């Protein structure tokens, strides 16, 4: 692993440790990450949900679609994923 890759992995790890606001249970394993339940108020009358979970890419399988996560006692299924190109991944979720 190149020096920059090691530095990037270390920064990502510290970022998750400091900024995580949720623990996801995936196949019996606890994964720290940033959870956004997606509730947004738009024009004061229409609300929408698009929950996401951001974590280290090394914490999930290569193609996590269909994976079920439990966050705050709610089950979510990964319907899409977006690697950020820097070792982190956004998981687009929907309630299972």
Secondary structure, 3 states (H helix, E strand, C coil): CCHHHHHHHHHHHHHHHHHCCEEEEECCEEEEEEEECCCEEECCCEEECCCEEEEEHHHCCCCCCCCEEEECCEEEEEEEEEECCCCEEEEEEEEC
